[in-house]
Amino acid sequence: MSGIKNMGNEEAILKLRELAEAIDICMFCTNLKTDDGASCRPMSTQKVCDEGNIWFFSNADSDKNKEIEQDKNVQLFYSHPGKDSFLIVNGVAELIYDREKIEELWSPVLNAWFPGGKEDPNISIVKVIPTTAYYWDTDGNKMINFLKMVASAATGKNLVEGNEGTLILNSL
């Protein structure tokens, strides 16, 4: 990595959106006190809004929702090894049962999980309000970075460019 680049406010939200929406799938972890990984599951990011909140669809009767009702603290682990982009988000989850929000965020691919479509009575939305976030992001693609790593090893000088840092969001 080239260096630490902490970001705040709008810049942080843009970086959060860039990474979370590009990577899309995260490991969404609840029941953090057990710390055993059994309460982590892959989830698809629907949107990162202008406030930096991250939105997901969920089955209303899922274990995840039950765990959120017991403890709202969650962790999201995003990883895109092909681009060497990574993001960790700690946050507070909120369960939403708003039909207008479902309509706003709906995508036809969600029919695979909700056979009743947008009107499925088992739909809920999970809104994650980030409390802390940290990212690692390497510029360029994997092949170029691999060649730069080889050159770095040969020359002793780091040629791989990228940044890491804390995302400081307004909602924090």
N, C-alpha and C positions, 0 to 999 in steps of 0.2 A: 504494500500500500504506500501511496505517496505521502499521506499524512492524515492528520486529524482535521476534520472539517465539521464542526458542530454547526447546526442550523437552527434558526428560531422562526417562529411565527409562520408567515406565508411560505417562506422558502422550505421550512420543515414539513409543512402540509403537502407541498408539491412533491417533495422527495418521498414522503410516506405514500402518497397516491401513486407516484411513478413506480415504486417498488412493489407495493401490495397488489396493484391492479395488473402489472406486467407478470409478476410471479403467479398471481391468482390463488393457487392452492397453498394453504398453510396448515400446520398442525395446530389445532385449536385445543388448548389445554384448560380443563376445569379441575375442581377438586385438588387445588395445588398443595394442600397440606399433606396429602398422602405421598406426593413426590415420587410416585412409582411409574408414571407414564401411562398407566391403564386408563386414565381419563383424558387422553389426547386422541383426537380423531382428525382426519383431513376434512377441511372445509373450503369452499370456494368463496372468495371475496366478491361481493356484488358491486360494492361501490365504496370509495372513500370520499366523503362529502367535504364541502368547503371548510367545515369546522375541524376536520381531521378525524372524525368518527368513522369507524369501519363497520360495514353492514353485511350481514349474512342471513340466509334463509335457514330455518330449522323446523323439524317436526315438533309440534307443541308438546307432545307426550314423550319426547326423547329423554334419555338419561342426562344428556347435556343440559337440557332445560331444567331438569330437576336439580342438577348440581349447581346451576347458576342461581336457582331460587334459594339454595342453602348458603352459597358463598359466591358473590358477584365478581371476585377477583379471577382474572383469566390471563393466560399467556398465549401469544401467537408467534409461531416460528415459521418464517418464510425462507425458502431456500431455492435458488436457481443456479445450480452448479455450472450449467452451460454458459452462463454469463458471469459467474463468480459474483452474484448478488445475493445478499443475505440481510434479513431484517428480523429483529426481535421486538415485540410489542408487549408490554405489560399494561393491563387496563382493567376497567370495570365494565361488566356486561349488564345490559338491560334488555329484558324481553318486551317485545312490542307486538301488539295484535291489532294494528291499524290497517284497515282495508285500503286506504288511500296510499299508504307507504308501500304496501304489497303491490299495488298497481304500478306505482312509480318505479320500483326496483325489478319487477317481473321480467323474466326472459323465457322464451319457449323451451329452452333446455331444462328448465326446472320441472317440466311435466314428467320427467323421469322419476323424480322424487315425490311429486305431488300430482297423482293421477287425476284428481279433481280440478286441476288447473288452478287459476288464481282464486277460485271460489272454494278450494279445498279447505274444509274446516280445521284441518290439522296443521295449517301454516302458522308459523310465528316468524318473527324477525329478531335477530340478535344484533343489537347495537353495541359496539365496543368503543368506549371512550378511553383513548390512550392516557396512561399516567406517566409512563416512560417508554422511550423507544431508542434503539441503537441499530445502526446499519453498517454494512461493509459493502462496498460497490466498486468493482474494477471496471475501468474504461475499456472499451473494445470487446471483441469476441474471444471465445475460448482458444481458437487456433492461433490467433495473433498473440494472445497472452502467453500461450505455451511457447511460442517461438521467442518471445521476449524473456521468458524464464530461462530458456536454454542459453540465450545470449547473456543474461544476467549471471548465470552460473559460470560461463566462460570468462566474462570480463570482471566479475566481482562487483559490478555496479547494478543496482536494482533498476530495471527498465520498465517494470510493470507499473502502470499508472492507475491510481484509484484512491478512494477516500474511505474513511470510516468516521463515525461520530455520533453524537447524541442528537436526537431530534427533539427540540423544545417547542411544544405546541401550545397554542393559546389555551386549549382546554385543560392543560396540565395544572 
